Amino acid sequence: MNILKANREALTELYQSLRKEYEEYKAQNLSLDLSRGKPDSLQLDLTQPMLDTPLTRDDVVNGGIDYRNYGVFEGVPAMKKLFSELFSIDENNIFIGGNSSLQLMYDTMMRCMMFGTADSPRPWVQVDKRKWLCVAPGYDRHFLITEKLGFELITIPMRADGPDMDLVEEYVKDPSVLGIWCVPKYSNPTGNTYSDTVVRRLASMKCAAPDFRIFWDNAYGIHDIAEEGDHLMNIFDACKEYGTENRVFFYTSTSKITFPGAGVAMMAMSDDNLNHARSYLSASTIGYDKLNQLRHIRFLKNPEHVRAHMRRLGDMIKEKFDLTLSILDQTLLDSGVATYTRPNGGYFISLDVMPGTAKRVYDLMKEAGVTLTKVGATYPYGIDPEDKNLRLAPTYCTLADLSLSCKILTVAVRMSAIEKLIF
Ligand SMILES: Cc1ncc(COP(=O)(O)O)c(C=O)c1O
């Protein structure tokens, strides 16, 4: 039923039957969770062989290098090569970090705050009323980094093909706007991928700040679930065309390829940027965990092998995405009060409910024993101005729990909309 077109009588009748269904769910004292954007144990089992065979002496001492010792500061060459081949980035522009790309982003941001960038006339901390562009709905931990560091966060709406570039181009005329957070492929949480046009506009736009930086978090860069994954233009290629190579800091990790929290993270940047970063990085560590890098290389082998592994993970996630979407489609597709994304990859589905009802949906779900990601988490300062966006994370729970959670969700979404319309 299209709730927006139905008359009051029909809505009252529908509400009563939804309420009854909702009370039945509530009576089951459920404890379910649709908020956890992480792999389930079956996914992790596919990487278990990485740990089942210990590294041998030949693994850790090779090519004249003893990887058990200090040294090889920028990462094991074979790990650099693998990332280089997967993302078409020159090995010389890659730096391998520890277990977390988020930590590399935070660390880069702190460096910029304290020392500026390769192009900065002053450290960022000295920029009065500094501002940062946040593509939203987006990733809450990005927003938190820049909020904590005293930036004013500016919301840029995320569209099907990436950020609203007219708005971005307008804002970057302000010299106190120092950068933008981007999750360019299978964005968290919409699952959308930036078009070539958007990538080119980001690379070519005229920025008033000479040290404007794009934090290009390609966390889901090879995480297809559809047979035919999305295409993302290589931003370094675009920057080369426009002479803006220094504009981009690129990040990714194997968190959702191997083990979240125990994978390998990397960053990539222009020669100037990496030279600048090196001088400070070497003050903070003698080197990251090369043995974990070696374990990863032995397990992941080469790009073809990684892609085959990702195909298996993608098939597991696809089953959950398909289940979620099929349940939403049954009652929400033509309801007029909900729209949602159908990503070809990544970890999330973004659900927009009737404006002004997302918090109510969250509360109804909570009362029924289903945890959702907090409303507002996908926006700067944790505030969704329209109170309409919900981030669904189908990957972690079992198929049975997912099915039940989604059914309750469709009830809560329609109940909330009807309450808004007629009560
Ligand atoms: C967009 C995005 N970036 C980064 C991360 C965290 O990555 P890492 O484990 O490499 O720190 C996540 C985790 O969910 C994410 O969604």
The ligand as a Gaussian input file, in Angstrom:
#p B3LYP/6-31G(d) Opt

LIG

0 1
 C       34.910000       3.831000       5.431000
 C       35.735000       3.122000       6.441000
 N       37.017000       3.471000       6.605000
 C       37.810000       2.866000       7.514000
 C       37.319000       1.860000       8.304000
 C       38.237000       1.227000       9.316000
 O       39.314000       0.687000       8.640000
 P       40.553000       0.059000       9.427000
 O       40.117000      -1.184000      10.069000
 O       41.571000      -0.148000       8.341000
 O       41.026000       1.091000      10.421000
 C       35.988000       1.450000       8.170000
 C       35.441000       0.377000       9.032000
 O       34.282000       0.099000       9.064000
 C       35.180000       2.106000       7.217000
 O       33.898000       1.768000       7.039000

